[in-house]
């Protein structure tokens, strides 16, 4: 079975993003909030560039013709692959690489909440919400959403119908 260009690019982009995330954490410190800011920038850049590149390469493979539907499918599949790889790495990162990071950030959030005089019930809700921010699956929907938006833009920018293959929408 042949793997498409969008899947290969998604895997490569996911690996690049994971390596960048780990490199930022190693350089800046595993407990630095800047690591997550830079990770988000890299993720967004890799997502947008990768969607446009995968749609462009699909158009080039099709001899400069690309239907909108095919371009959209290419970009969305790239986004799904990237999101899955980042979700898996997120799980590995918090489970095996730095298992105490979540506890560290929760204790910092608790200190901040206590300084703002939150009640015990509100503090419990706040900490539960903060802990859910580290969920691997919470990372996937925004990546797919921004990938869908990028895919719509890329598919509309690169679409070009093949005049040798006229298909009327009224025909069955």
N, C-alpha and C positions, 0 to 999 in steps of 0.2 A: 504494500500500500504506500502510495506516494504522499508525503506530507506537504501541504500547500505552503506558499511563501508567507502567508499571514500567520500561520501557526509557528513556522520557524522564526519569523521576526518577533512574535510574541514571546517565545521561549528565550530568545537572545536578549530582548529588552528586559524581561523579568530577571534574568541572571545579572545583567548590567545594573539594574536597580538594586538588587539584593547586595551585590558587591559594593556599590556606592553607599548603601545604608550601613553596612558593616564597617566600611572604611571611615565614614563620618563618625560612627560610634567609637571606633578605636582611636581616632585622632582627637575628637572633642570630649570624649568621656562618655561612658554608657549612661550616665545619669544627667546628661545635658539635654535641655529642652531644644536646643538648636539642632540636634540630630534629627528630630522629627520635622522641624521646619524645612531643613535642607532635603530630607527624604521626600517630603511632599512636593517640593520644587522639581526634584529629579523625576518623580513619578509623573507629574503633569507634563513635563517636557518630553519624556520618553513616550508617554501615551499619545500626545498630539503628533509629534514627529513620526512615530511609528505607524499611526493610522494613515497619515498622508502618504508615507513611504510605501506601505503595503498596498494601498489603493493605486498609487502611481505604478508600482511594479506589476500589479495585476493588469492594469491598462496596457502597459508595455508588452506584457506576455500575450495579450489578445490583439496584437498588431495595431495598437493605438485606438482600439474601440472598447468602450466600457458602458454597459447598461447601468443605470442608477441602482437597480436592485442588487446587482453583483458587487458594485462598489460598496454599498451599504453593508452587505453580508460580509465582505472581506474585512472592513473596519471593525465591525462588531465582534467577529470571531477573534481578531487580533486582541481586542479589549478584554474579551472573556479569558483568553489564554493568559494575558498579562495579569489580570485580576486574580486568577487561580494561583499562579506562581507566587504572587505577592502575599496572598492569604496563607499559603503553605509556609512560606518563609517567615511570615509574621508569627505563626504558631511555633515554628522551630526556634525563632529568636527568643521569644518570651518563655519557652519551656526549657530549652537546653543551653542557649548561649548566655542569656542573662535572666535567670529565673527570679532574681530578687528585684528587678527593675520595677515591676508593677507595685510591689510592696513599698518601695522607696517613694514612687510618685503618689501613692495613696496616703502615705504618712505626711508628705509635704502638703497635699490637698487638705488633709485633716487639720494640720497646723494653721493653714490659711482660713479654713472654715471656722475654727475655734476663735481665731483673731477677729473674725467678723460676727462673732456671738450668735452662731446658729444653734437652734435648739437640738436636743438629742435626736428627735424624730427626723428633723430636716437634715441633720448631719448624716444619719443612716441612709436616707434617700440620696443625698449628695454623693456619698462614697460609693454607693451602688451604681450610680450614673457614671462616675469617674472610672470605676472598674470596667464597665461595659465599653469604654472607649478603647480598651486594649484588646477587644475581641477580634479575632482573625476574620470573622465573617462580616464584621461591620466595615471592614476596609473594602470589600468587594463591590457593593452597590454604587458608591460614588465613582469608582473607576469605570464601571460599566456605563453609568450615566454620562460621564464626560466623554467616554469612548463613543457612545451613541451620537452625541452632539457633534463630535469631531468627524465621525463617519458620515453623518448627514452632510456636513460641509464639504468633506473630501469627495464624496460621491457626486455631489452636485457640481463641484469644481472640475472634476475629471471626466464626467460622463460625456460620451460621444457615441451615438448610435451608428451601427453598421448599415450603410445604405444598401448593401447587397443582400441584406436579410430583413426586408420590410415585414413587420408584423403589425397588423392592425389590431387595435384593442377591441374592435367590434367583431372580429372573427373568433370562432370557437375552435 
